[in-house]
Amino acid sequence: MIRVGVIGATGYAGAELVRILSGHQEVELTVLTSRQYAGVKFDRVYPAMAGIVTLICEEFSLNIMCERVDVVFTALPHKTSMELVPELIKCGKKVVDLSADFRFKDVSRYETFYQQHTAKDLLEKAVYGLCEIYFDRIQNASLIGNPGCYPTSVILPLAPFLKQNIIDLNTIIADSKSGVSGAGRSPSLTTHFCEANESLKAYKVAEHRHNPEMEEVLSLEAGSPVNITFVPHLIPMTRGMLTTIYAGLARKTDPEEIEDCIASFYSGRPFIRICPDNTLPDTLHVRGTNYCDIGFKLDVRNKRLILISAIDNLVKGAAGQAVQNMNIMLGMDETSGLNNIPKKERII
Ligand SMILES: NC(=O)c1ccc[n+]([C@@H]2O[C@H](COP(=O)([O-])OP(=O)(O)OC[C@H]3O[C@@H](n4cnc5c(N)ncnc54)[C@H](OP(=O)(O)O)[C@@H]3O)[C@@H](O)[C@H]2O)c1
């Protein structure tokens, strides 16, 4: 059994990790950390896990981590992660970090949008954990920068087209809608029920921190700069993310070529589902799962390709992809612990 610890286990991404890992046949959860709930049973914080998870939350301790875990998930805010991860790596642990701290190759880009990086030497070693694109690198990694939810939903539909000269890479617009759990568990005015319920609003238009992340990855893959106009929205649902991408066509194409392009790129990838026969993704169809559903429409009249993706922000956009990364790093079946079918209940 692989011994696993989750740092930040009572946050939304951390709790989702606990939910997924508690059903994973090849791992044993051994340490859950939380500052606010240290000494409290995890199932008191999340009663849905009563009878399933019996661990008591603990304060983070490097000694405990070194002794009692093989793999660590850091489900912490950015900046906090890079304070802890270097010590965990020094201890020989494999780490999947869910924050933005190890996602960037270009440190100046990170520092422009976040803050000074205090573990720069690890950026070279870290692998961007978008499993469908970087599977081979992930196999040999010991540190994963788990992708952001918006970048996952934007990069996956676009990746098949980067080298096909089908779309003009200078014309891409991505419009995303995220459920409120994307903002984490700490209460704020924006996520207050009365502010978010029955409301739909754009925020951080063309200045969201996930914008440079998606641009960096797509540019590296395309071999030339890719700039995206990105507009995120908050929608009144708990979990789920729908992204619509508009890209000008670089040449004549047809729906068969588009479908072939996506289907061949993702052939054999268990978590990518191409919507058949002109159907389109729906967040409800991926809820609670690690799937990314992708659909498209060719707008021939306006010479545009419209790509639509749906993910669960807490699963493929965070904890599920993190577990997929662990599975690949450890040479296990990448679907282990992730075979749940779509669900319709609440957060956990
Ligand atoms: N929510 C999503 O959909 C999503 C998607 C992709 C990526 N992520 C990323 O995943 C990470 C966690 O996000 P989240 O949504 O789970 O946030 P969250 O609900 O606010 O949880 C963050 C957790 O980190 C702990 N924490 C906060 N500050 C800390 C500090 N200074 N030192 C140690 N622990 C601290 C908190 O627990 P205690 O205060 O009890 O220690 C809390 O459990 C973030 O980096 C986020 O960007 C989230």
The ligand as an SDF file (V2000), in Angstrom:
LIG
                    3D

 48 52  0  0  0  0  0  0  0  0999 V2000
  -11.1840   24.8880   -5.5200 N   0  0  0  0  0  0  0  0  0  0  0  0
  -10.8580   24.5260   -6.7530 C   0  0  0  0  0  0  0  0  0  0  0  0
  -11.7280   24.2730   -7.6040 O   0  0  0  0  0  0  0  0  0  0  0  0
   -9.4020   24.4240   -7.1520 C   0  0  0  0  0  0  0  0  0  0  0  0
   -9.1120   23.9990   -8.4570 C   0  0  0  0  0  0  0  0  0  0  0  0
   -7.7730   23.8930   -8.8570 C   0  0  0  0  0  0  0  0  0  0  0  0
   -6.7680   24.2340   -7.9800 C   0  0  0  0  0  0  0  0  0  0  0  0
   -7.0720   24.6690   -6.7350 N   0  0  0  0  0  0  0  0  0  0  0  0
   -5.9540   25.0430   -5.8650 C   0  0  0  0  0  0  0  0  0  0  0  0
   -5.9070   24.1590   -4.7450 O   0  0  0  0  0  0  0  0  0  0  0  0
   -5.3970   24.8760   -3.6020 C   0  0  0  0  0  0  0  0  0  0  0  0
   -6.4240   24.7410   -2.4800 C   0  0  0  0  0  0  0  0  0  0  0  0
   -7.6100   25.3450   -2.9400 O   0  0  0  0  0  0  0  0  0  0  0  0
   -9.0080   25.1860   -2.1800 P   0  0  0  0  0  0  0  0  0  0  0  0
  -10.0420   25.6240   -3.1220 O   0  0  0  0  0  0  0  0  0  0  0  0
   -9.1030   23.8470   -1.5530 O   0  0  0  0  0  0  0  0  0  0  0  0
   -8.8270   26.2830   -1.0410 O   0  0  0  0  0  0  0  0  0  0  0  0
   -9.4520   26.2920    0.4320 P   0  0  0  0  0  0  0  0  0  0  0  0
  -10.7680   25.6270    0.4220 O   0  0  0  0  0  0  0  0  0  0  0  0
   -9.3540   27.6970    0.8800 O   0  0  0  0  0  0  0  0  0  0  0  0
   -8.4310   25.3880    1.2620 O   0  0  0  0  0  0  0  0  0  0  0  0
   -7.0900   25.7370    1.5010 C   0  0  0  0  0  0  0  0  0  0  0  0
   -6.5480   24.8930    2.6570 C   0  0  0  0  0  0  0  0  0  0  0  0
   -5.2170   25.2960    2.9520 O   0  0  0  0  0  0  0  0  0  0  0  0
   -5.0640   25.4740    4.3630 C   0  0  0  0  0  0  0  0  0  0  0  0
   -4.2480   26.7000    4.5300 N   0  0  0  0  0  0  0  0  0  0  0  0
   -4.5790   27.9430    4.2160 C   0  0  0  0  0  0  0  0  0  0  0  0
   -3.5630   28.7990    4.4800 N   0  0  0  0  0  0  0  0  0  0  0  0
   -2.5800   28.0530    4.9700 C   0  0  0  0  0  0  0  0  0  0  0  0
   -1.2870   28.3510    5.4530 C   0  0  0  0  0  0  0  0  0  0  0  0
   -0.8110   29.6040    5.4490 N   0  0  0  0  0  0  0  0  0  0  0  0
   -0.5190   27.3380    5.9080 N   0  0  0  0  0  0  0  0  0  0  0  0
   -0.9960   26.0690    5.9290 C   0  0  0  0  0  0  0  0  0  0  0  0
   -2.2420   25.7390    5.4810 N   0  0  0  0  0  0  0  0  0  0  0  0
   -3.0180   26.7200    5.0150 C   0  0  0  0  0  0  0  0  0  0  0  0
   -6.4530   25.6600    4.9570 C   0  0  0  0  0  0  0  0  0  0  0  0
   -6.6530   24.8740    6.1150 O   0  0  0  0  0  0  0  0  0  0  0  0
   -6.2370   25.3430    7.5700 P   0  0  0  0  0  0  0  0  0  0  0  0
   -6.4440   26.8300    7.6330 O   0  0  0  0  0  0  0  0  0  0  0  0
   -7.1280   24.5770    8.4770 O   0  0  0  0  0  0  0  0  0  0  0  0
   -4.8080   24.9330    7.6800 O   0  0  0  0  0  0  0  0  0  0  0  0
   -7.3630   25.0350    3.9040 C   0  0  0  0  0  0  0  0  0  0  0  0
   -7.7450   23.7160    4.2790 O   0  0  0  0  0  0  0  0  0  0  0  0
   -5.1890   26.3230   -4.0450 C   0  0  0  0  0  0  0  0  0  0  0  0
   -3.8480   26.5360   -4.3820 O   0  0  0  0  0  0  0  0  0  0  0  0
   -6.0770   26.4330   -5.2820 C   0  0  0  0  0  0  0  0  0  0  0  0
   -5.6410   27.4120   -6.1870 O   0  0  0  0  0  0  0  0  0  0  0  0
   -8.3620   24.7620   -6.2870 C   0  0  0  0  0  0  0  0  0  0  0  0
  1  2  1  0
  2  3  2  0
  2  4  1  0
  4  5  1  0
  4 48  2  0
  5  6  2  0
  6  7  1  0
  7  8  2  0
  8  9  1  0
  8 48  1  0
  9 10  1  0
  9 46  1  0
 10 11  1  0
 11 12  1  0
 11 44  1  0
 12 13  1  0
 13 14  1  0
 14 15  2  0
 14 16  1  0
 14 17  1  0
 17 18  1  0
 18 19  2  0
 18 20  1  0
 18 21  1  0
 21 22  1  0
 22 23  1  0
 23 24  1  0
 23 42  1  0
 24 25  1  0
 25 26  1  0
 25 36  1  0
 26 27  1  0
 26 35  1  0
 27 28  2  0
 28 29  1  0
 29 30  1  0
 29 35  2  0
 30 31  1  0
 30 32  2  0
 32 33  1  0
 33 34  2  0
 34 35  1  0
 36 37  1  0
 36 42  1  0
 37 38  1  0
 38 39  2  0
 38 40  1  0
 38 41  1  0
 42 43  1  0
 44 45  1  0
 44 46  1  0
 46 47  1  0
M  CHG  2   8   1  16  -1
M  END
$$$$
